[in-house]
Amino acid sequence: MSFRILIYALTPVLLMLTGVYSHAQKESTHWYFGRKAGVQFTNSGPVALTNSAMITGKGCASISHRCSGDLLFYTDGDTIWNRNHVAMTNGTGLLGNVESTQSAIIVENPDTTTNQYYIFTVGAGSSGGLNYSVVDMNLSGGLGAVMTTLKNVPLVNPTLEKVTGVKHGNN
């Protein structure tokens, strides 16, 4: 009986400590898509954005800073635009295709000290395959750039025009 009382007493304390040590997950604060459209998710609800440089009818991806929620960049699988809505340094000519159902996904490097992101792209239909490029946010004065030596690195060919990712338990 005393064990139950101890559990009931410690549960609120453990929940409060969890909140102190948890990290924000704001990577999806900004969504850019379609014809220069976007949405920013705020505490008071979603806000429409019309400042995008991207025009795409299908696949696209965007990423925000995991703690602050500030926009980092977005892509249609062919071009990457930085937070100023300008094509990123070395950010054109990716091997994704704007006609792919899901032309790209963005994954933060599991080693979060690098400030780098992987962009996995797929071509249209069965052409182009699965490729990756690496964006280093330390380059171009903090606006990010695609690393020349890690652009359009082939992984698998052929593929279909869909790609997704799931974080594994070991990162």
C-alpha positions in Angstrom: 0.0 0.0 0.0 2.8 2.4 0.8 4.3 1.8 -2.7 1.1 3.1 -4.3 1.2 6.2 -2.2 4.8 6.8 -3.1 4.0 6.5 -6.9 1.0 8.8 -6.6 3.2 11.4 -4.7 6.1 11.2 -7.1 4.2 11.3 -10.4 3.4 15.0 -10.4 7.1 15.8 -9.5 8.4 13.6 -12.3 6.0 15.2 -14.8 7.2 18.7 -13.7 10.8 17.7 -14.1 10.1 16.2 -17.6 8.8 19.6 -18.7 12.0 21.3 -17.5 14.3 18.9 -19.4 12.2 18.4 -22.6 13.2 20.2 -25.8 11.0 22.1 -28.2 10.0 20.3 -31.4 9.3 23.2 -33.7 10.8 21.8 -36.9 7.4 22.0 -38.6 6.4 25.5 -37.6 6.6 26.7 -41.3 5.0 24.8 -44.2 5.6 26.1 -47.7 3.8 24.5 -50.7 1.8 25.2 -53.9 1.9 28.5 -55.7 3.9 30.8 -53.3 1.8 29.7 -50.4 2.6 28.7 -46.8 1.3 28.3 -43.3 3.0 29.3 -40.0 1.8 27.5 -36.9 1.7 29.8 -33.9 0.4 29.6 -30.3 -2.7 31.4 -31.4 -3.3 29.2 -34.5 -2.2 28.9 -38.1 -1.3 32.0 -40.1 -1.4 32.2 -43.9 1.9 33.1 -45.6 2.3 34.5 -49.1 6.1 35.2 -49.1 7.3 31.9 -50.7 9.4 31.9 -53.8 8.3 28.4 -54.7 5.8 27.3 -57.3 5.0 23.6 -57.2 2.0 21.5 -57.8 3.2 18.4 -56.0 6.1 17.5 -53.7 7.9 20.0 -51.4 9.5 20.1 -48.0 10.4 22.8 -45.4 12.2 22.9 -42.1 12.3 25.3 -39.2 14.8 25.5 -36.3 13.9 22.8 -33.8 14.0 25.1 -30.8 13.1 28.6 -32.0 10.7 27.6 -34.9 12.4 30.1 -37.2 12.3 29.2 -40.9 15.5 27.7 -42.1 14.8 26.7 -45.7 12.4 24.9 -48.1 12.6 23.0 -51.3 10.6 21.6 -54.3 13.3 18.9 -54.8 15.0 20.9 -57.5 15.8 24.2 -55.8 16.3 25.1 -52.1 15.3 28.5 -50.9 16.8 30.0 -47.7 14.8 31.9 -45.0 15.1 35.1 -47.1 13.2 33.3 -50.0 16.3 33.4 -52.2 17.8 30.3 -53.9 20.4 28.9 -51.5 24.1 28.9 -52.4 24.6 25.8 -54.6 20.9 25.0 -54.0 19.8 24.6 -57.6 19.9 21.5 -59.8 18.9 18.9 -57.2 17.8 15.7 -58.7 14.3 15.8 -57.3 11.5 16.7 -59.6 8.7 19.2 -59.0 6.3 16.7 -60.7 7.2 13.9 -58.1 4.4 13.2 -55.6 6.9 13.7 -52.8 10.0 15.2 -54.3 12.0 15.7 -51.1 12.3 15.2 -47.4 14.5 17.1 -45.0 16.2 15.3 -42.1 18.4 17.0 -39.5 21.8 15.3 -39.1 21.4 13.1 -35.9 24.6 14.7 -34.7 22.9 18.0 -33.9 26.2 19.8 -33.2 26.9 19.9 -37.0 24.0 22.2 -37.9 23.6 20.1 -41.1 20.5 18.8 -42.8 20.1 15.9 -45.3 17.8 16.5 -48.2 16.6 13.2 -49.8 15.2 13.7 -53.3 13.5 11.4 -55.8 12.8 12.0 -59.5 9.5 11.7 -61.4 8.2 8.3 -62.3 11.0 5.7 -62.1 13.8 8.1 -63.3 16.3 9.9 -61.2 16.5 7.5 -58.2 16.9 8.4 -54.6 19.7 10.9 -53.9 20.8 13.1 -51.0 22.4 16.4 -50.6 23.7 18.1 -47.4 22.9 21.6 -46.3 25.3 23.2 -43.9 23.6 26.1 -42.0 27.0 27.4 -40.9 27.7 28.5 -44.5 26.7 31.7 -46.3 26.6 33.8 -43.2 24.1 31.5 -41.5 21.7 31.3 -44.5 23.0 27.8 -45.3 24.5 26.3 -48.5 24.5 22.9 -50.1 27.9 21.4 -49.7 29.5 20.9 -53.1 31.0 17.5 -52.3 27.8 16.2 -50.9 25.3 17.2 -53.6 23.1 14.7 -55.5 24.8 11.7 -54.0 23.1 8.6 -55.4 21.6 6.0 -53.0 19.2 3.8 -55.0 18.1 3.6 -58.6 15.4 3.1 -59.8 12.8 4.3 -57.4 9.2 5.6 -57.5 8.4 9.2 -56.7 7.6 8.7 -53.0 9.9 9.1 -50.0 9.5 9.2 -46.3 11.6 8.9 -43.2 11.1 7.6 -39.6 13.5 8.3 -36.8 15.0 5.1 -35.5 15.2 4.5 -31.7 19.0 4.8 -31.9 18.8 8.1 -33.9 
